[in-house]
Amino acid sequence: MSRSVQELFNLKGRTALVTGGSRGLGLQMAEALGEAGARIMITSRKAADLEQAVAGLQDKGIDARWTAADCASESDIGRLVDETLQRMGDIDILVNNAGATWGAPAEDYPAQAWDKVMNLNIRGYFLLSQEVGRRSMLPRGRGSIINLASIAGLGGNPTEMKTIAYNTSKGAVINFTRALAGEWGPRGVRVNTICPGFFRTKMATVLIDTMGEDRMCAGAPLRRLGDDEDLKGIALLLASDAGKHITGQWMAVDGGVSAILGG
């Protein structure tokens, strides 16, 4: 007998680990998963930001906790998984959201900046997925991994955006998702990617102001930027049994920008 829509989207009894979860898109997704009943562990590098974010989640009735970690650090990733398993039990949902960017012309782009972006945006996703998969999801034959890429991973940029490492890393995330989904699908673990467009996050605000919000909105069929609700639905779909037949896919949440650019 099929379940109701409410039952399919219900995450009660599940645990979600959300990286980069203290603000912006990560916090938005953590809130959505928590509102659907999941226990939430958020992480980022700064304890003060995490404390504030968890207080806000708890005010909404969400069972939320935090641990500070640098998801570009292999040792921190191991500790993060240790603490999550010890404090919250098995991890059912992993949201790889922590990310970095750096702007410079390609001909002048520092190798150190390239490495910083790649280490967090793709190497960190792999290492954390590997650790969570090996220690919690694969032994139980179930789990959902949601990777955050970007429409920047679907193609090139306007000339004002000199972010070659960021674009490259986000393109890598999309194919990492496909490869891992193919390998782990037979073992019960789904892997998908969300590709946000422009949201007024801390990372994107300078670029939005440089390019002009009106101009950016005019280039989107929906004539708007993303807001603090626009990732909630897709995150819940991919995390829950409502999306149990979806794996290896990416979805742009960008007001239609990638559609008209041929992404």
N, C-alpha and C positions, 0 to 999 in steps of 0.2 A: 504494500500500500504506500503510495507516494506521500511525502511529507508536505506540510503547508509551507508557504513562502516564509512565514515567520520562523518556522523550525529550521529551514534551510540556512537562514542568515544568522541563526542563534549561535553565539560562540561561548556560551556558558560552559565552564569546566575546562577551557583551553587557556594556554599561556602564550603570550606574544612578546617577543623581544624586538624592540624598535631602536635602531641606531640613529644617531642624529635626532633623538626624540625630544630634546628639550625646548625646541621652538620650531616655527615654520611648518613645513610640510610634514616632517616627522611627528611633531606634536599633534597636528591635525589628524594624521592616520592613527596615532596611538589613541586619541580621543574616540575616533570612530569604532575601533576594535573594542575599546573598553566599554563604550555605550552598548555594544552588542553582547556584552557579558564576559569578555576575555579578561584574564588577569594580565597586567601590563608591566613589563620591565623596560624602562627607557635608559638609554645611555648616551653620553657625549663626554667631552673632555672636562667640562667645568661643573663642579659640584653645586655652586650657587644657582646656576641656571636650572640644573636638574631638580634641586629642592623646590624651586618656585614652580616648575612645571608639574611636579608630582602633587604639590599642594593644590594646584588648580584642578588636576584630574580627580583627586580625592574629594574635593568640594562637589564634584558632579556625581559622586557615589561610585567611582571606579576604584577597583583594587589595583593600585599603582605603586611601584617602587622604583628605585634608581640605583645605578652604580656607575661611577665615572670610569671611562676607559678611552684610550686612543685606538680607534679601529684601523689605524695604519701599523700598529705594533703587534707583532705575533704574540708576544708574552701577554700583553693586555687582552688580546682576543681570548687566549686560553683562560685567563683569570675571569673575564666577563662570563664565559660559558660556565665555568666552575660555580661562580656566585649565583647565576641564574638557576642552575639546576639544584643547588643546595637550598636556595631560598624559596623557589617557586615550583620546583618539579620539572617534568619534561617540557620541552619547548615544542609547541605545535605550529607556531607561526613565526617566521623570521622576516623582518622588514629591513633590508639593507638600504639605508637611506643616507648615512653619513657621507659627506662629499666635500670636495675642495675645488677651487678654480684659481686661475692665475692669468692675467692678461698681459700680453706682449706680442709684438710682431713676430711672425714665425722665424724670420732671419736673425732675430735677436733673442729668441726664447732661451732662457737659462736652462741648462740640463738639470740643475737642482730643482727648479720649479716643475719641470716635466716629471721628475721622479716623485716629487711630493704629491702631485695630482694623481699619477698612476698608482702609487702605493695605497692611497686611501680609496680611490674611486673604483678600482678593479681588483687589485691584489687583495685589499682588505675584504672585499665582497667574497672572493674565492676562499680565503682562509677562514672566515667566519662561517660561511656556508658549509665548508668541509668539516669544521669542528662540530657544528650543530647537527649536521647530517650524520656524522660518524657516531656521535655520542647520544643522540636522542631520537632523530627522525627515522633513520634507516633501520635501527634495531626493532622499532615498533611498526614499521611499514606504513608510515603516514606522516604528513606534514605539508606545509605550504610555505614556499620561499617567495617573497616579493622583492624584486630588485628595482631601485629607482634609477632610471636612465634620464633621458631628456630628449626633446625634439632636436637638440643640438647633436644628438647621436645619429640622426637620420640624414644629415646632409651638411652642407657648408653653412656659412654665416653671412649676415650683412657685413660690410667692410669695417664697421665700427667694432665688431666683436672679434677681437684677436685672442682667441681662446683655443688654440689648436690642441693642446693637451686635454682640455676638458672635452672637446668634441670627440677626440680619438678614444678617450676612456669611456664615454657614454655609448659610442658605437660598439666598443668591446663588450660592454655590459649586455647589450642586446644579443650578441652571439654567444656570450657566456651563458645566458639564460637558455637559449636554444639547446646548446650542447649539454648542459646539466639536466635539462628537462628530458632529453632523449635518453640519457644514461640512468637517471634516477626514477623516471616514470614507472618502469616495471617493478620498482621497489616501493611504490606508493607515495612518492614525494613529488609534488607539483612545483614548478618553477615558472614564474611569469615576471614581466617587466611593465612598469608604468613609465610613460614618457611625458612628463609635464611640459607645458609651454611656459609662458611667462607669468609668474606669480610674484607679488611684491614681498619677497623674502629678503632677509638680510644680505644674502649672496647676490640677489638679482637687482636690488634697489638702485645701486649706482649705475648699472647698465640701463635700466629703465629710464632713469632721469637723464642719462646722457643721450639716449636715442629719442626720448620724448614719449611720454605715456600715450598722448593722443595719436601719435604716429603709429605706435605699436598696436593700439586698439583698432585703428583704421585698417591695419593689415590682417586682422582676424575676422572671419565671417560673422562671428558672434559679437564683434565690436567691443570686447572687454578683455581684461586680464583675468587670470584665475583668482579665486577668493578663498576664504578660510573654510569653505565647505566642499570645494570642487574635487578633492581627492577622496572624500569619505566613501562615496558609493563604490568606486572601483576597488578601493582597498578592501572593503568589506566583502565584495563579490569574490575577489581572488583569494581571500583568507578563509572563506566559509565553504560549507558544502553546496551553497548555491553555485559555486564555480568549480565543482569537483570534476568536471569534464573539460576543463581549460588548463592547458599546460604548454610551455614553450612559446608563449605569445607575448606581443607587446601591444599596448594601447596608449595612443596619444590623448592627453587631456589638455587641450591647447586652444580651445575656441575655434578649431577648424583650420588653424594656420598650416599644419602639415598637409592637409588635404589639397589646398590650393597651390602649395609649393611642390606637390608631387611626391611628398614623403611617404 
